[in-house]
């Protein structure tokens, strides 16, 4: 099964409000950018990525948790983050039964996470290019023949 099919199955198996909530979160995430990739990690967690992990979604007994990999680095003008606020990297949105998803605000947050990932990737790129150039230079060096 593909990761998307596994996510479909997980949502279908959540026959209560958590399945509907996770489906709504997923819909908003995928609508934020057509390049988002769905993954299945950590033995059963839906993950959405573009140039790195954007967010992980999980259904717990009493909530649906959407955890942003670099949430602490993202501006949150709509104040969606309500969990993990004390952490230095991750931030999360906990949704409880009856909570409504603010899809426009969530899409904005997803786009901010994508921009963060792209900037992070761009900053790493020069180092990667230098390594390739060094490796190429090493491969082209001729070694003297020994008698």
N, CA, C and O atoms as CSV, one atom per row, in Angstrom:
chain,resi,resn,atom,element,x,y,z
A,1,UNK,N,N,0.842,-1.196,0.000
A,1,UNK,CA,C,0.000,0.000,0.000
A,1,UNK,C,C,0.877,1.246,0.000
A,1,UNK,O,O,1.947,1.269,0.608
A,2,UNK,N,N,0.416,2.263,-0.678
A,2,UNK,CA,C,1.119,3.542,-0.681
A,2,UNK,C,C,0.858,4.266,0.643
A,2,UNK,O,O,-0.091,3.935,1.354
A,3,UNK,N,N,1.695,5.253,0.975
A,3,UNK,CA,C,1.411,6.030,2.184
A,3,UNK,C,C,0.021,6.664,2.177
A,3,UNK,O,O,-0.656,6.676,3.204
A,4,UNK,N,N,-0.404,7.183,1.044
A,4,UNK,CA,C,-1.742,7.796,0.956
A,4,UNK,C,C,-2.839,6.771,1.230
A,4,UNK,O,O,-3.831,7.082,1.889
A,5,UNK,N,N,-2.665,5.570,0.732
A,5,UNK,CA,C,-3.644,4.513,0.985
A,5,UNK,C,C,-3.666,4.117,2.463
A,5,UNK,O,O,-4.727,3.834,3.019
A,6,UNK,N,N,-2.493,4.100,3.094
A,6,UNK,CA,C,-2.424,3.800,4.522
A,6,UNK,C,C,-3.129,4.873,5.344
A,6,UNK,O,O,-3.799,4.573,6.332
A,7,UNK,N,N,-2.970,6.139,4.920
A,7,UNK,CA,C,-3.657,7.234,5.612
A,7,UNK,C,C,-5.164,7.113,5.415
A,7,UNK,O,O,-5.936,7.302,6.356
A,8,UNK,N,N,-5.582,6.796,4.185
A,8,UNK,CA,C,-7.010,6.563,3.923
A,8,UNK,C,C,-7.558,5.490,4.869
A,8,UNK,O,O,-8.628,5.658,5.453
A,9,UNK,N,N,-6.823,4.397,5.013
A,9,UNK,CA,C,-7.263,3.282,5.849
A,9,UNK,C,C,-7.331,3.708,7.321
A,9,UNK,O,O,-8.276,3.362,8.030
A,10,UNK,N,N,-6.324,4.457,7.769
A,10,UNK,CA,C,-6.315,4.916,9.163
A,10,UNK,C,C,-7.536,5.787,9.441
A,10,UNK,O,O,-8.193,5.629,10.470
A,11,UNK,N,N,-7.838,6.706,8.527
A,11,UNK,CA,C,-9.004,7.585,8.691
A,11,UNK,C,C,-10.286,6.756,8.695
A,11,UNK,O,O,-11.171,6.993,9.517
A,12,UNK,N,N,-10.394,5.787,7.787
A,12,UNK,CA,C,-11.595,4.931,7.718
A,12,UNK,C,C,-11.786,4.118,8.995
A,12,UNK,O,O,-12.915,3.861,9.411
A,13,UNK,N,N,-10.683,3.718,9.610
A,13,UNK,CA,C,-10.762,2.923,10.846
A,13,UNK,C,C,-11.122,3.762,12.068
A,13,UNK,O,O,-11.472,3.216,13.114
A,14,UNK,N,N,-11.038,5.079,11.944
A,14,UNK,CA,C,-11.444,5.982,13.030
A,14,UNK,C,C,-12.891,6.388,12.757
A,14,UNK,O,O,-13.141,7.422,12.138
A,15,UNK,N,N,-13.813,5.599,13.205
A,15,UNK,CA,C,-15.225,5.780,12.859
A,15,UNK,C,C,-15.909,6.910,13.625
A,15,UNK,O,O,-17.076,7.207,13.369
A,16,UNK,N,N,-15.202,7.542,14.557
A,16,UNK,CA,C,-15.808,8.618,15.343
A,16,UNK,C,C,-15.344,9.986,14.828
A,16,UNK,O,O,-14.866,10.101,13.699
A,17,UNK,N,N,-15.485,10.992,15.641
A,17,UNK,CA,C,-15.145,12.363,15.279
A,17,UNK,C,C,-13.673,12.522,14.896
A,17,UNK,O,O,-13.331,13.426,14.133
A,18,UNK,N,N,-12.792,11.652,15.419
A,18,UNK,CA,C,-11.362,11.771,15.131
A,18,UNK,C,C,-11.056,11.507,13.665
A,18,UNK,O,O,-10.173,12.145,13.092
A,19,UNK,N,N,-11.772,10.577,13.054
A,19,UNK,CA,C,-11.578,10.301,11.631
A,19,UNK,C,C,-11.969,11.488,10.772
A,19,UNK,O,O,-11.258,11.849,9.835
A,20,UNK,N,N,-13.109,12.095,11.099
A,20,UNK,CA,C,-13.557,13.277,10.357
A,20,UNK,C,C,-12.593,14.443,10.545
A,20,UNK,O,O,-12.309,15.184,9.604
A,21,UNK,N,N,-12.094,14.598,11.770
A,21,UNK,CA,C,-11.163,15.691,12.043
A,21,UNK,C,C,-9.846,15.482,11.313
A,21,UNK,O,O,-9.331,16.412,10.693
A,22,UNK,N,N,-9.292,14.273,11.375
A,22,UNK,CA,C,-8.042,13.979,10.680
A,22,UNK,C,C,-8.212,14.144,9.172
A,22,UNK,O,O,-7.306,14.631,8.496
A,23,UNK,N,N,-9.360,13.743,8.645
A,23,UNK,CA,C,-9.640,13.917,7.213
A,23,UNK,C,C,-9.696,15.400,6.848
A,23,UNK,O,O,-9.188,15.798,5.799
A,24,UNK,N,N,-10.306,16.217,7.702
A,24,UNK,CA,C,-10.372,17.663,7.454
A,24,UNK,C,C,-9.012,18.324,7.499
A,24,UNK,O,O,-8.706,19.190,6.679
A,25,UNK,N,N,-8.190,17.915,8.464
A,25,UNK,CA,C,-6.821,18.434,8.564
A,25,UNK,C,C,-6.037,18.060,7.311
A,25,UNK,O,O,-5.351,18.894,6.721
A,26,UNK,N,N,-6.146,16.806,6.918
A,26,UNK,CA,C,-5.441,16.323,5.727
A,26,UNK,C,C,-5.862,17.109,4.491
A,26,UNK,O,O,-5.017,17.502,3.686
A,27,UNK,N,N,-7.150,17.336,4.339
A,27,UNK,CA,C,-7.660,18.068,3.177
A,27,UNK,C,C,-7.067,19.482,3.131
A,27,UNK,O,O,-6.650,19.944,2.068
A,28,UNK,N,N,-7.028,20.160,4.265
A,28,UNK,CA,C,-6.474,21.518,4.315
A,28,UNK,C,C,-4.979,21.508,4.007
A,28,UNK,O,O,-4.480,22.385,3.301
A,29,UNK,N,N,-4.273,20.520,4.535
A,29,UNK,CA,C,-2.829,20.430,4.290
A,29,UNK,C,C,-2.558,20.242,2.805
A,29,UNK,O,O,-1.755,20.969,2.220
A,30,UNK,N,N,-3.218,19.278,2.201
A,30,UNK,CA,C,-2.982,18.995,0.780
A,30,UNK,C,C,-3.419,20.144,-0.124
A,30,UNK,O,O,-2.859,20.330,-1.204
A,31,UNK,N,N,-4.407,20.907,0.306
A,31,UNK,CA,C,-4.863,22.057,-0.490
A,31,UNK,C,C,-3.900,23.237,-0.402
A,31,UNK,O,O,-3.955,24.143,-1.233
A,32,UNK,N,N,-3.027,23.235,0.588
A,32,UNK,CA,C,-2.107,24.363,0.784
A,32,UNK,C,C,-1.046,24.440,-0.302
A,32,UNK,O,O,-0.588,25.529,-0.647
A,33,UNK,N,N,-0.648,23.278,-0.849
A,33,UNK,CA,C,0.414,23.267,-1.861
A,33,UNK,C,C,0.350,21.944,-2.614
A,33,UNK,O,O,0.302,20.884,-1.989
A,34,UNK,N,N,0.347,21.985,-3.955
A,34,UNK,CA,C,0.236,20.742,-4.721
A,34,UNK,C,C,1.479,19.847,-4.632
A,34,UNK,O,O,1.414,18.676,-5.007
A,35,UNK,N,N,2.601,20.370,-4.147
A,35,UNK,CA,C,3.831,19.587,-4.058
A,35,UNK,C,C,4.004,18.825,-2.760
A,35,UNK,O,O,5.035,18.182,-2.560
A,36,UNK,N,N,3.028,18.880,-1.880
A,36,UNK,CA,C,3.131,18.182,-0.594
A,36,UNK,C,C,3.048,16.669,-0.829
A,36,UNK,O,O,2.210,16.183,-1.590
A,37,UNK,N,N,3.930,15.953,-0.162
A,37,UNK,CA,C,4.000,14.499,-0.281
A,37,UNK,C,C,3.510,13.880,1.024
A,37,UNK,O,O,3.861,14.332,2.114
A,38,UNK,N,N,2.697,12.845,0.893
A,38,UNK,CA,C,2.236,12.108,2.068
A,38,UNK,C,C,3.182,10.940,2.318
A,38,UNK,O,O,3.573,10.224,1.397
A,39,UNK,N,N,3.536,10.768,3.584
A,39,UNK,CA,C,4.413,9.676,3.972
A,39,UNK,C,C,3.787,8.934,5.160
A,39,UNK,O,O,2.846,9.422,5.785
A,40,UNK,N,N,4.318,7.770,5.452
A,40,UNK,CA,C,3.846,6.937,6.564
A,40,UNK,C,C,5.081,6.566,7.361
A,40,UNK,O,O,5.917,5.800,6.883
A,41,UNK,N,N,5.210,7.096,8.569
A,41,UNK,CA,C,6.421,6.879,9.362
A,41,UNK,C,C,6.079,6.424,10.764
A,41,UNK,O,O,4.926,6.449,11.193
A,42,UNK,N,N,7.108,6.011,11.452
A,42,UNK,CA,C,7.025,5.687,12.873
A,42,UNK,C,C,5.892,4.700,13.177
A,42,UNK,O,O,5.129,4.874,14.126
A,43,UNK,N,N,5.810,3.675,12.353
A,43,UNK,CA,C,4.852,2.589,12.571
A,43,UNK,C,C,3.409,3.065,12.689
A,43,UNK,O,O,2.662,2.574,13.535
A,44,UNK,N,N,3.015,4.009,11.853
A,44,UNK,CA,C,1.611,4.360,11.804
A,44,UNK,C,C,1.249,5.819,11.914
A,44,UNK,O,O,0.130,6.142,12.311
A,45,UNK,N,N,2.163,6.713,11.577
A,45,UNK,CA,C,1.855,8.146,11.648
A,45,UNK,C,C,1.823,8.764,10.256
A,45,UNK,O,O,2.786,8.644,9.498
A,46,UNK,N,N,0.714,9.427,9.918
A,46,UNK,CA,C,0.685,10.181,8.675
A,46,UNK,C,C,1.638,11.380,8.788
A,46,UNK,O,O,1.641,12.096,9.789
A,47,UNK,N,N,2.439,11.576,7.747
A,47,UNK,CA,C,3.406,12.670,7.716
A,47,UNK,C,C,3.253,13.389,6.383
A,47,UNK,O,O,3.112,12.763,5.332
A,48,UNK,N,N,3.282,14.711,6.448
A,48,UNK,CA,C,3.217,15.523,5.240
A,48,UNK,C,C,4.526,16.280,5.109
A,48,UNK,O,O,4.991,16.914,6.056
A,49,UNK,N,N,5.126,16.202,3.892
A,49,UNK,CA,C,6.453,16.770,3.669
A,49,UNK,C,C,6.530,17.553,2.375
A,49,UNK,O,O,5.803,17.296,1.415
A,50,UNK,N,N,7.421,18.502,2.384
A,50,UNK,CA,C,7.883,19.182,1.176
A,50,UNK,C,C,9.204,19.835,1.551
A,50,UNK,O,O,9.237,20.748,2.376
A,51,UNK,N,N,10.281,19.373,0.954
A,51,UNK,CA,C,11.635,19.808,1.306
A,51,UNK,C,C,11.938,19.524,2.771
A,51,UNK,O,O,12.734,20.232,3.389
A,52,UNK,N,N,11.320,18.512,3.322
A,52,UNK,CA,C,11.465,18.152,4.730
A,52,UNK,C,C,10.084,17.995,5.348
A,52,UNK,O,O,9.070,18.329,4.736
A,53,UNK,N,N,10.066,17.486,6.558
A,53,UNK,CA,C,8.790,17.248,7.232
A,53,UNK,C,C,8.103,18.568,7.549
A,53,UNK,O,O,8.724,19.495,8.069
A,54,UNK,N,N,6.824,18.643,7.234
A,54,UNK,CA,C,5.987,19.787,7.597
A,54,UNK,C,C,5.294,19.466,8.915
A,54,UNK,O,O,5.441,20.185,9.903
A,55,UNK,N,N,4.534,18.368,8.910
A,55,UNK,CA,C,3.749,18.033,10.092
A,55,UNK,C,C,3.465,16.538,10.153
A,55,UNK,O,O,3.494,15.830,9.147
A,56,UNK,N,N,3.189,16.089,11.371
A,56,UNK,CA,C,2.811,14.707,11.651
A,56,UNK,C,C,1.420,14.746,12.268
A,56,UNK,O,O,1.157,15.560,13.152
A,57,UNK,N,N,0.533,13.876,11.811
A,57,UNK,CA,C,-0.821,13.829,12.361
A,57,UNK,C,C,-1.066,12.525,13.103
A,57,UNK,O,O,-0.710,11.452,12.617
A,58,UNK,N,N,-1.668,12.618,14.267
A,58,UNK,CA,C,-1.988,11.422,15.042
A,58,UNK,C,C,-3.338,11.577,15.714
A,58,UNK,O,O,-3.715,12.662,16.157
A,59,UNK,N,N,-4.057,10.465,15.779
A,59,UNK,CA,C,-5.329,10.433,16.502
A,59,UNK,C,C,-5.080,9.743,17.832
A,59,UNK,O,O,-4.697,8.573,17.877
A,60,UNK,N,N,-5.297,10.466,18.897
A,60,UNK,CA,C,-5.183,9.920,20.244
A,60,UNK,C,C,-6.590,9.662,20.769
A,60,UNK,O,O,-7.572,9.981,20.099
A,61,UNK,N,N,-6.688,9.094,21.946
A,61,UNK,CA,C,-7.985,8.736,22.507
A,61,UNK,C,C,-8.924,9.944,22.612
A,61,UNK,O,O,-10.108,9.842,22.293
A,62,UNK,N,N,-8.396,11.074,23.055
A,62,UNK,CA,C,-9.240,12.243,23.310
A,62,UNK,C,C,-8.987,13.429,22.374
A,62,UNK,O,O,-9.631,14.470,22.504
A,63,UNK,N,N,-8.035,13.268,21.417
A,63,UNK,CA,C,-7.712,14.400,20.546
A,63,UNK,C,C,-7.066,13.933,19.255
A,63,UNK,O,O,-6.629,12.789,19.131
A,64,UNK,N,N,-7.017,14.850,18.298
A,64,UNK,CA,C,-6.213,14.697,17.090
A,64,UNK,C,C,-5.102,15.715,17.215
A,64,UNK,O,O,-5.353,16.902,17.425
A,65,UNK,N,N,-3.869,15.245,17.086
A,65,UNK,CA,C,-2.704,16.106,17.277
A,65,UNK,C,C,-2.000,16.290,15.940
A,65,UNK,O,O,-1.686,15.318,15.253
A,66,UNK,N,N,-1.756,17.534,15.580
A,66,UNK,CA,C,-0.998,17.883,14.381
A,66,UNK,C,C,0.267,18.587,14.857
A,66,UNK,O,O,0.223,19.728,15.318
A,67,UNK,N,N,1.391,17.889,14.738
A,67,UNK,CA,C,2.662,18.394,15.246
A,67,UNK,C,C,3.525,18.884,14.094
A,67,UNK,O,O,3.781,18.151,13.139
A,68,UNK,N,N,3.967,20.124,14.193
A,68,UNK,CA,C,4.821,20.739,13.177
A,68,UNK,C,C,6.283,20.547,13.555
A,68,UNK,O,O,6.697,20.886,14.663
A,69,UNK,N,N,7.060,20.003,12.629
A,69,UNK,CA,C,8.451,19.666,12.883
A,69,UNK,C,C,9.283,20.873,13.309
A,69,UNK,O,O,10.168,20.741,14.155
A,70,UNK,N,N,9.015,22.035,12.742
A,70,UNK,CA,C,9.765,23.245,13.073
A,70,UNK,C,C,8.818,24.355,13.519
A,70,UNK,O,O,9.023,25.531,13.216
A,71,UNK,N,N,7.794,23.959,14.235
A,71,UNK,CA,C,6.767,24.905,14.665
A,71,UNK,C,C,7.282,26.073,15.479
A,71,UNK,O,O,6.739,27.175,15.393
A,72,UNK,N,N,8.330,25.849,16.273
A,72,UNK,CA,C,8.879,26.925,17.107
A,72,UNK,C,C,9.513,28.021,16.261
A,72,UNK,O,O,9.709,29.139,16.739
A,73,UNK,N,N,9.832,27.714,15.019
A,73,UNK,CA,C,10.458,28.694,14.119
A,73,UNK,C,C,9.435,29.430,13.252
A,73,UNK,O,O,9.798,30.323,12.488
A,74,UNK,N,N,8.168,29.062,13.368
A,74,UNK,CA,C,7.139,29.630,12.495
A,74,UNK,C,C,6.334,30.710,13.209
A,74,UNK,O,O,6.003,30.587,14.388
A,75,UNK,N,N,6.032,31.758,12.474
A,75,UNK,CA,C,5.109,32.766,12.995
A,75,UNK,C,C,3.714,32.140,13.031
A,75,UNK,O,O,3.339,31.394,12.126
A,76,UNK,N,N,2.962,32.444,14.067
A,76,UNK,CA,C,1.625,31.887,14.229
A,76,UNK,C,C,0.642,33.013,14.554
A,76,UNK,O,O,0.095,33.062,15.656
A,77,UNK,N,N,0.419,33.923,13.589
A,77,UNK,CA,C,-0.441,35.079,13.887
A,77,UNK,C,C,-1.878,34.701,14.216
A,77,UNK,O,O,-2.569,35.454,14.903
A,78,UNK,N,N,-2.339,33.548,13.739
A,78,UNK,CA,C,-3.709,33.121,14.021
A,78,UNK,C,C,-3.807,32.289,15.301
A,78,UNK,O,O,-4.887,31.827,15.671
A,79,UNK,N,N,-2.695,32.108,15.955
A,79,UNK,CA,C,-2.618,31.391,17.240
A,79,UNK,C,C,-3.250,29.998,17.183
A,79,UNK,O,O,-4.082,29.631,18.012
A,80,UNK,N,N,-2.825,29.243,16.177
A,80,UNK,CA,C,-3.314,27.874,16.055
A,80,UNK,C,C,-2.596,26.935,17.016
A,80,UNK,O,O,-3.203,26.003,17.544
A,81,UNK,N,N,-1.307,27.175,17.247
A,81,UNK,CA,C,-0.558,26.302,18.145
A,81,UNK,C,C,-1.106,26.424,19.559
A,81,UNK,O,O,-1.254,27.520,20.100
A,82,UNK,N,N,-1.400,25.272,20.140
A,82,UNK,CA,C,-1.907,25.266,21.512
A,82,UNK,C,C,-1.267,24.167,22.364
A,82,UNK,O,O,-1.716,23.891,23.476
A,83,UNK,N,N,-0.217,23.546,21.829
A,83,UNK,CA,C,0.480,22.491,22.566
A,83,UNK,C,C,1.959,22.505,22.189
A,83,UNK,O,O,2.327,22.906,21.084
A,84,UNK,N,N,2.793,22.067,23.114
A,84,UNK,CA,C,4.230,22.028,22.865
A,84,UNK,C,C,4.857,23.404,22.805
A,84,UNK,O,O,5.918,23.578,22.206
A,85,UNK,N,N,4.215,24.382,23.419
A,85,UNK,CA,C,4.673,25.762,23.305
A,85,UNK,C,C,5.988,26.007,24.033
A,85,UNK,O,O,6.678,26.987,23.754
A,86,UNK,N,N,6.335,25.133,24.954
A,86,UNK,CA,C,7.563,25.326,25.716
A,86,UNK,C,C,8.778,24.715,25.023
A,86,UNK,O,O,9.912,24.969,25.430
A,87,UNK,N,N,8.559,23.926,23.998
A,87,UNK,CA,C,9.659,23.264,23.291
A,87,UNK,C,C,10.421,24.217,22.380
A,87,UNK,O,O,9.914,25.271,21.998
A,88,UNK,N,N,11.622,23.836,22.046
A,88,UNK,CA,C,12.475,24.680,21.217
A,88,UNK,C,C,12.364,24.399,19.733
A,88,UNK,O,O,12.877,25.171,18.924
A,89,UNK,N,N,11.707,23.313,19.354
A,89,UNK,CA,C,11.624,22.945,17.939
A,89,UNK,C,C,10.184,22.689,17.514
A,89,UNK,O,O,9.667,23.383,16.638
A,90,UNK,N,N,9.538,21.715,18.114
A,90,UNK,CA,C,8.207,21.284,17.718
A,90,UNK,C,C,7.128,22.166,18.336
A,90,UNK,O,O,7.299,22.686,19.439
A,91,UNK,N,N,6.026,22.331,17.627
A,91,UNK,CA,C,4.809,22.952,18.152
A,91,UNK,C,C,3.647,22.127,17.603
A,91,UNK,O,O,3.763,21.502,16.549
A,92,UNK,N,N,2.539,22.130,18.316
A,92,UNK,CA,C,1.424,21.284,17.890
A,92,UNK,C,C,0.093,22.008,18.010
A,92,UNK,O,O,-0.050,23.008,18.713
A,93,UNK,N,N,-0.867,21.455,17.292
A,93,UNK,CA,C,-2.260,21.880,17.377
A,93,UNK,C,C,-3.033,20.664,17.866
A,93,UNK,O,O,-3.083,19.641,17.183
A,94,UNK,N,N,-3.629,20.771,19.033
A,94,UNK,CA,C,-4.479,19.709,19.564
A,94,UNK,C,C,-5.928,20.062,19.257
A,94,UNK,O,O,-6.410,21.135,19.621
A,95,UNK,N,N,-6.608,19.151,18.588
A,95,UNK,CA,C,-8.015,19.337,18.250
A,95,UNK,C,C,-8.844,18.329,19.042
A,95,UNK,O,O,-8.575,17.129,19.023
A,96,UNK,N,N,-9.843,18.835,19.727
A,96,UNK,CA,C,-10.718,18.005,20.557
A,96,UNK,C,C,-12.090,17.909,19.911
A,96,UNK,O,O,-12.423,18.689,19.018
A,97,UNK,N,N,-12.872,16.964,20.359
A,97,UNK,CA,C,-14.217,16.768,19.822
A,97,UNK,C,C,-14.988,18.087,19.865
A,97,UNK,O,O,-15.057,18.747,20.901
A,98,UNK,N,N,-15.558,18.452,18.737
A,98,UNK,CA,C,-16.322,19.695,18.631
A,98,UNK,C,C,-15.509,20.885,18.126
A,98,UNK,O,O,-16.085,21.894,17.716
A,99,UNK,N,N,-14.172,20.781,18.150
A,99,UNK,CA,C,-13.336,21.873,17.622
A,99,UNK,C,C,-13.511,21.976,16.117
A,99,UNK,O,O,-13.671,20.968,15.429
A,100,UNK,N,N,-13.478,23.185,15.619
A,100,UNK,CA,C,-13.567,23.433,14.181
A,100,UNK,C,C,-12.175,23.740,13.649
A,100,UNK,O,O,-11.378,24.399,14.316
A,101,UNK,N,N,-11.893,23.265,12.461
A,101,UNK,CA,C,-10.612,23.515,11.819
A,101,UNK,C,C,-10.697,24.841,11.074
A,101,UNK,O,O,-11.580,25.036,10.238
A,102,UNK,N,N,-9.787,25.740,11.377
A,102,UNK,CA,C,-9.689,27.011,10.651
A,102,UNK,C,C,-8.808,26.744,9.432
A,102,UNK,O,O,-7.601,26.982,9.465
A,103,UNK,N,N,-9.424,26.245,8.350
A,103,UNK,CA,C,-8.678,25.810,7.167
A,103,UNK,C,C,-7.810,26.915,6.571
A,103,UNK,O,O,-6.650,26.650,6.256
A,104,UNK,N,N,-8.317,28.156,6.398
A,104,UNK,CA,C,-7.440,29.203,5.840
A,104,UNK,C,C,-6.208,29.476,6.712
A,104,UNK,O,O,-5.109,29.655,6.188
A,105,UNK,N,N,-6.384,29.509,8.016
A,105,UNK,CA,C,-5.252,29.743,8.917
A,105,UNK,C,C,-4.288,28.553,8.890
A,105,UNK,O,O,-3.071,28.737,8.927
A,106,UNK,N,N,-4.831,27.340,8.826
A,106,UNK,CA,C,-3.982,26.157,8.766
A,106,UNK,C,C,-3.180,26.141,7.468
A,106,UNK,O,O,-1.991,25.820,7.482
A,107,UNK,N,N,-3.807,26.479,6.358
A,107,UNK,CA,C,-3.089,26.541,5.078
A,107,UNK,C,C,-1.962,27.562,5.140
A,107,UNK,O,O,-0.874,27.320,4.618
A,108,UNK,N,N,-2.217,28.692,5.770
A,108,UNK,CA,C,-1.192,29.727,5.913
A,108,UNK,C,C,-0.008,29.193,6.728
A,108,UNK,O,O,1.148,29.451,6.390
A,109,UNK,N,N,-0.293,28.464,7.781
A,109,UNK,CA,C,0.745,27.885,8.624
A,109,UNK,C,C,1.527,26.806,7.863
A,109,UNK,O,O,2.747,26.708,7.996
A,110,UNK,N,N,0.827,26.011,7.080
A,110,UNK,CA,C,1.475,24.982,6.253
A,110,UNK,C,C,2.418,25.646,5.255
A,110,UNK,O,O,3.544,25.187,5.065
A,111,UNK,N,N,1.968,26.713,4.624
A,111,UNK,CA,C,2.820,27.428,3.657
A,111,UNK,C,C,4.043,28.041,4.341
A,111,UNK,O,O,5.124,28.080,3.753
A,112,UNK,N,N,3.885,28.513,5.564
A,112,UNK,CA,C,5.025,29.042,6.317
A,112,UNK,C,C,6.022,27.914,6.607
A,112,UNK,O,O,7.232,28.128,6.534
A,113,UNK,N,N,5.531,26.730,6.931
A,113,UNK,CA,C,6.406,25.586,7.184
A,113,UNK,C,C,7.142,25.173,5.910
A,113,UNK,O,O,8.319,24.814,5.961
A,114,UNK,N,N,6.465,25.222,4.785
A,114,UNK,CA,C,7.094,24.902,3.503
A,114,UNK,C,C,8.192,25.921,3.198
A,114,UNK,O,O,9.285,25.547,2.774
A,115,UNK,N,N,7.909,27.190,3.409
A,115,UNK,CA,C,8.907,28.242,3.174
A,115,UNK,C,C,10.118,28.056,4.091
A,115,UNK,O,O,11.257,28.248,3.666
A,116,UNK,N,N,9.869,27.683,5.347
A,116,UNK,CA,C,10.966,27.429,6.277
A,116,UNK,C,C,11.827,26.276,5.774
A,116,UNK,O,O,13.054,26.378,5.748
A,117,UNK,N,N,11.182,25.173,5.372
A,117,UNK,CA,C,11.926,24.018,4.863
A,117,UNK,C,C,12.737,24.371,3.628
A,117,UNK,O,O,13.884,23.944,3.497
A,118,UNK,N,N,12.156,25.147,2.719
A,118,UNK,CA,C,12.858,25.532,1.492
A,118,UNK,C,C,14.071,26.403,1.817
A,118,UNK,O,O,15.135,26.225,1.225
A,119,UNK,N,N,13.917,27.335,2.746
A,119,UNK,CA,C,15.036,28.203,3.133
A,119,UNK,C,C,16.136,27.386,3.798
A,119,UNK,O,O,17.321,27.616,3.558
A,120,UNK,N,N,15.745,26.445,4.621
A,120,UNK,CA,C,16.712,25.583,5.306
A,120,UNK,C,C,17.478,24.737,4.287
A,120,UNK,O,O,18.692,24.563,4.394
A,121,UNK,N,N,16.756,24.221,3.308
A,121,UNK,CA,C,17.368,23.400,2.264
A,121,UNK,C,C,18.331,24.245,1.429
A,121,UNK,O,O,19.418,23.791,1.071
A,122,UNK,N,N,17.925,25.465,1.128
A,122,UNK,CA,C,18.756,26.358,0.315
A,122,UNK,C,C,20.059,26.703,1.047
A,122,UNK,O,O,21.118,26.797,0.427
A,123,UNK,N,N,19.973,26.892,2.368
A,123,UNK,CA,C,21.162,27.218,3.151
A,123,UNK,C,C,22.141,26.047,3.176
A,123,UNK,O,O,23.351,26.261,3.251
A,124,UNK,N,N,21.643,24.827,3.115
A,124,UNK,CA,C,22.504,23.643,3.134
A,124,UNK,C,C,23.117,23.359,1.769
A,124,UNK,O,O,24.150,22.694,1.698
A,125,UNK,N,N,22.524,23.835,0.699
A,125,UNK,CA,C,22.944,23.495,-0.650
A,125,UNK,C,C,24.399,23.849,-0.954
A,125,UNK,O,O,25.091,23.010,-1.532
A,126,UNK,N,N,24.914,25.036,-0.604
A,126,UNK,CA,C,26.312,25.338,-0.939
A,126,UNK,C,C,27.298,24.344,-0.330
A,126,UNK,O,O,28.274,23.981,-0.986
A,127,UNK,N,N,27.075,23.902,0.880
A,127,UNK,CA,C,27.966,22.930,1.510
A,127,UNK,C,C,27.950,21.615,0.742
A,127,UNK,O,O,28.988,20.974,0.578
A,128,UNK,N,N,26.798,21.221,0.283
A,128,UNK,CA,C,26.681,19.978,-0.481
A,128,UNK,C,C,27.423,20.097,-1.810
A,128,UNK,O,O,28.084,19.151,-2.240
A,129,UNK,N,N,27.317,21.249,-2.460
A,129,UNK,CA,C,28.019,21.444,-3.728
A,129,UNK,C,C,29.522,21.409,-3.526
A,129,UNK,O,O,30.238,20.838,-4.348
A,130,UNK,N,N,30.021,22.012,-2.443
A,130,UNK,CA,C,31.455,22.002,-2.159
A,130,UNK,C,C,31.944,20.573,-1.978
A,130,UNK,O,O,33.027,20.225,-2.448
A,131,UNK,N,N,31.170,19.757,-1.312
A,131,UNK,CA,C,31.556,18.361,-1.092
A,131,UNK,C,C,31.655,17.620,-2.416
A,131,UNK,O,O,32.572,16.821,-2.608
A,132,UNK,N,N,30.738,17.867,-3.320
A,132,UNK,CA,C,30.754,17.215,-4.629
A,132,UNK,C,C,31.979,17.668,-5.405
A,132,UNK,O,O,32.643,16.849,-6.040
A,133,UNK,N,N,32.290,18.958,-5.367
A,133,UNK,CA,C,33.455,19.488,-6.077
A,133,UNK,C,C,34.726,18.873,-5.503
A,133,UNK,O,O,35.603,18.459,-6.260
A,134,UNK,N,N,34.843,18.806,-4.163
A,134,UNK,CA,C,36.021,18.205,-3.528
A,134,UNK,C,C,36.163,16.738,-3.926
A,134,UNK,O,O,37.265,16.276,-4.226
A,135,UNK,N,N,35.066,16.016,-3.928
A,135,UNK,CA,C,35.095,14.602,-4.288
A,135,UNK,C,C,35.536,14.441,-5.729
A,135,UNK,O,O,36.332,13.554,-6.036
A,136,UNK,N,N,35.035,15.277,-6.612
A,136,UNK,CA,C,35.415,15.215,-8.020
A,136,UNK,C,C,36.903,15.521,-8.179
A,136,UNK,O,O,37.582,14.883,-8.984
A,137,UNK,N,N,37.413,16.485,-7.422
A,137,UNK,CA,C,38.822,16.846,-7.507
A,137,UNK,C,C,39.701,15.693,-7.033
A,137,UNK,O,O,40.751,15.431,-7.618
A,138,UNK,N,N,39.282,15.014,-5.993
A,138,UNK,CA,C,40.052,13.885,-5.470
A,138,UNK,C,C,40.095,12.762,-6.491
A,138,UNK,O,O,41.136,12.131,-6.672
A,139,UNK,N,N,38.995,12.509,-7.150
A,139,UNK,CA,C,38.923,11.428,-8.127
A,139,UNK,C,C,39.790,11.704,-9.350
A,139,UNK,O,O,40.248,10.765,-10.001
A,140,UNK,N,N,40.024,12.970,-9.674
A,140,UNK,CA,C,40.777,13.307,-10.879
A,140,UNK,C,C,42.269,13.407,-10.637
A,140,UNK,O,O,43.034,13.495,-11.598
A,141,UNK,N,N,42.716,13.399,-9.379
A,141,UNK,CA,C,44.144,13.455,-9.087
A,141,UNK,C,C,44.799,12.173,-9.548
A,141,UNK,O,O,44.281,11.077,-9.331
A,142,UNK,N,N,45.958,12.326,-10.196
A,142,UNK,CA,C,46.701,11.150,-10.663
A,142,UNK,C,C,47.730,10.793,-9.609
A,142,UNK,O,O,48.380,11.659,-9.024
A,143,UNK,N,N,47.859,9.519,-9.387
A,143,UNK,CA,C,48.858,9.063,-8.427
A,143,UNK,C,C,50.088,8.637,-9.201
A,143,UNK,O,O,49.976,8.014,-10.257
A,144,UNK,N,N,51.282,8.972,-8.676
A,144,UNK,CA,C,52.513,8.569,-9.407
A,144,UNK,C,C,52.668,7.038,-9.405
A,144,UNK,O,O,52.325,6.348,-8.445
A,145,UNK,N,N,53.194,6.559,-10.512
A,145,UNK,CA,C,53.416,5.115,-10.610
A,145,UNK,C,C,54.654,4.763,-9.804
A,145,UNK,O,O,55.643,5.496,-9.782
A,146,UNK,N,N,54.567,3.625,-9.150
A,146,UNK,CA,C,55.717,3.166,-8.381
A,146,UNK,C,C,56.459,2.108,-9.185
A,146,UNK,O,O,55.853,1.374,-9.965
A,147,UNK,N,N,57.759,2.033,-8.995
A,147,UNK,CA,C,58.575,1.100,-9.785
A,147,UNK,C,C,58.549,-0.293,-9.247
A,147,UNK,O,O,59.187,-1.184,-9.807
